[in-house]
Amino acid sequence: MMNLTLEQIGDIDLITVAGRLAFDASAQFDASLRSALSESTHCKVILEISSVSFVSSPVLRSILTLAKRLKRQQGRLFLVGATDDVLEVFRVSGFISLGVFELSDREGAIQALNSSPSPSGAGAPEPRESSLPPLPSTDS
């Protein structure tokens, strides 16, 4: 069973995911991720996956879609807490070499995101007025 929670740390969205993100959980993961970020006005995201034991290709696609969305908004995505097995999936899929996300520990990611300028170019993080566009639907 997959569990996803969203916590706000200033202008950072911390998404904690737990469970096995196999093919049968991919639709739930995508919907939960979409729901968690639908009202967010932030474009700094930490995906905490220390309690994830497996990642399927549809989940990889959801993470890639999130990363692309954040990049369009001059945002950043950090992946923290990945086990060696899960990191291997990201390595084999090319996500690490392509720089889809940044790897760090939780405190390092928070520090890096807090020190990076907001998308408006201001040095201090401030909430943005408009919401990010929703993630595109994966239904075909």
N, C-alpha and C positions, 0 to 999 in steps of 0.2 A: 504494500500500500504506500502511496506517495503522499507526502504532506508538504505544503508550501505556505510560508508565512511572510508577511511584509512588515518591516519596521522602518520608521523614519529616524534618521540620525542627521539632524539639520537638513541640508539639502541633498542628502544621500538616501537612496532607497536600498535597504539591506534586505535581500530576499534569501530566506533560509529554506533549503530544500532537503528533505529526508526521504529515504526509501530507495527502492529499486525502480529506476526510470526505464523499464523495458518497453517494448512496443505497445503492450496493452495499457501502459500508463501514460503514453505520449500525448494522447488527446486531452487527458485530464491535466497534464503538466502544461500544455500549451494554453488551455482555457484558464487555468489558475494563474499562469504568468500574465496573460492578457488582462484578466480581471484585476490582479494586484496592481498593475501599472496603468490601468485605464484612466484613473483619476490623477495620476502623478503629474506634477509639473516639473519634476526633476529629470536631469539627464546624466546623473552620476549613480551608477548601480553597482552594488556588490552582490554577487551570487555566491552564497555560502553553501558548499556542498559536502561538508565533512561527513555527513551521515548518508551520502548517496553511495550505493554499492555497485551500480551498473548504469550505463547511459546508452540508450538505443539511438539509431540514426535519426528517427523523427524528432527526438529530443535535441539532438545536435542541430537539426534544422531550426528548431525554435530558438535556440541560443544564438545561432548565426543571424536569424531574423532580428532578434533583439539587438545584437551588436551593430548590425547595419543601420537600424533605426537610430540608435544612440550616436553613431558616427555622423549621420546626416544632421543631427542636432548638436554637433561638436561635443558630444558626451563621451563618457568612458565607461567601460565595463571591466570590473575586476572579478576574477574567479579565485575563491579562497577555500582552503581546506580540502582540496581534492586528494583522494587516496592515490597510491601509485597505480593501481589498476585503472582507475578513472582517468588519471593523467595520461596513461598509455592510449586510451581510446581517443583522447583529444590530440595526442601526438600523431597517431596513425592516421587520423582523419585530416591532418594538416592544419588544425585550428591553432596550434601553438606557433608553428613556423609562419603562418599568415598573419599573426598578431590580431586574431579575432577578439581576444581579450588580454588583459594583463594578469599575470599571476602574482600573488602576494599573500601575506597573512592578513588577518582581519584588521589589526591595528595599523599595519603598513598601508593597506588600501585606504582606510579612513584618512590617514595622514596625507597621503598623496592626493586624494580627492579634495580634501579641505584646502590644500595648498594650490590646487589648480584653479585658474580663473574660471568664472562662470561663463556660459556661452555668450552672454552679452558683452564680454570683454572686461567687465569689472573685476577687480581683485577679490572683493569679498563676496562669498556666496549669498545669493538672494533668490527667493522663489521667482519663477517666471510667471508671467501673466496668463499665457495660453498653455493648454494641455498639449502633450505630445500626441501625434496622430496615433490611432489604434494600430496594433500589429495587423498585417494583412491576414486574411482568412486562409487557412490551409485546405479548405474544402474545395474539391475540384469537381 
